[in-house]
Amino acid sequence: MDNQRLFLFIALSFIGLMLWEAWQRDYQAPVAEPQTATNETPTTGQAQPPADLPAAAPANPATPATAQADSVLASGSRVRVLTDVLDIEIDTRGGDLRQARLPKYPVDSKTPDVPVRLLTESMPDLFIIQSGLRTQTGTEPTHHITFNAAQNEYRLNPGQESLDVPLIWRSPEGITVTKRYRFRPGSYVVELEQAVSNQSGADWVGHQYRQMQRGEGSKDASSHFIYTYTGGVIYSPEEKYEKIDFKDMAESPLSRDITDGWAAMIQHYFLGALIPNAGEPNHYYSRVLDGNRYVLGQIGPVITVPTGASHNFSTRIYIGPKLQDQLGTVAPGLELTVDYGKLTFIAKPIFWLLEKIHALVNNWGWSIILLTLVIKLAFYKLSETSYRSMAQMRKLAPRLQALKERYGDDRQKLNQAMMDMYRTEKINPLGGCLPILIQIPVFIALYWVLLESVEMRQAPFILWLTDLSAKDPYYVLPLIMGVTMFIQQKLNPAPLDPVQAKVMMAL
């Protein structure tokens, strides 16, 4: 049995799989179905809720005509909030979070004053966070109404423990809603409260909803050969981490009741997440608007607020980078948004070890090198077995060539003679392959750790290597890698078939 033939088959299969996935991503973009809700007026003349509103609980027979769905995002005035880690713009129209910049994460290391913009209201990179309340009767404080703000800028000063940004709305019926965002120093978690004060003379019955709305985003030509997931994810204690991509939202809208879960929209290195209170049951939903805007949201339980009483609806919102040491403390399972795929159980210990090494050397580049050495040492005995088997195969190469010349095109006799020789010499033809196959999942997991970890983003190494997440501008490292791969190839026993030998050399 030819050891090299198996290597060739594995390599070609892997390359074919990568090409197929790349083709699927580039040319099989999901086609969004028409939005599931409309704004048609029924025969009774009552206006229906806008298409981007979740269902009222339990029903809403009459939504005011002023709350019509926007053909584009309508805007009021802006309230800017500045903390040490966030630069937020809140629109008084619905109290939406319309813009979010991350001052500690510049778009490019060469322009440190231009931060990443995670939330934006511009297509195709639209990503905003909306919230509101729905009720059975009366005027609804949805994200289509306009709040009043006391000032147009808030700043979290050094030494300040928290910063509250209140937005107020009053209904004709005597309902006052205060939408309050609370910011804390060094935190990417924004606390949202929707406080209802009922002075209407009757019970107020309603629920809160929160939703993220985003577009598919523009394609980055520089990342055609690096695929990272962009889309929705949800978490539940039963099903754990689930991807709800844009195609899923178009073909089969999400409708599920979850307690102690969360929902998020993620992209490479960053995410926005809605995190309900512990123990609170929520209905999770998705929908498509205008064919290119995707909504993922949560509907809370129905609450009755007696006249003269008040109630606070609360939610936490995470807007920021995928910092693994912080995400797990924000909500159970939130660290899974650092998407290592099916090899997460291997990748997480690898990242843990990488962090420990970085704590000692304080350089991510040297940390990666040292981690690779540790992994190679851990697999030393397997590698030794593999190299010894390859060396034995090299010694047998002349004799195998002689067998090929003796038996010519009689493949059956040739294979039988080769197997007899392997038994006589006590050589396992797969001895050089199996130890390598065992190591492959570990190094694939290492690849995903380096690709997904925001800690590598714009991290400097040495000399001209100032960003470990970017390609080598002078292609020195790829050339060094090519040379070392060539040397390793020469150390392996050459295939008997000259065509195979040329193909393996090309690979």
Secondary structure by P-SEA (a helix, b strand, c coil): ccaaaaaaaaaaaaaaaaaaaaaaacccccccccccccccccccccccccccccccccccccccccccccccccccbbbbbbccccbbbbbcccccccbbbbccccccccccccccccccccccbbbbbbbbccccccccccccbbbbbccccccccccccbbbbbbbbbcccbbbbbbbbbbbccccbbbbbbbbbbcccbbbbbcccccccccccccccccccbbbbbbbbbbccccccccccaaaaacbbbbbbbccccccccccccbbbbbccccbbbbbbcccccccbbbbbccccbbbbccccbbbbbbbbbbcccccccccccccccccccccccaaaaaaaaaaaaaaaaaacccaaaaaaaaaaaaaaaaaaaaaaaaaaaaaaaaaaaaaaaaaaaaccaaaaaaaaaaaaaaaaccccccccaaaaaaaaaaaaaaaaaacccccccccccccccccccccccaaaaaaaaaaaaaaaaaccccccaaaaaaaaac
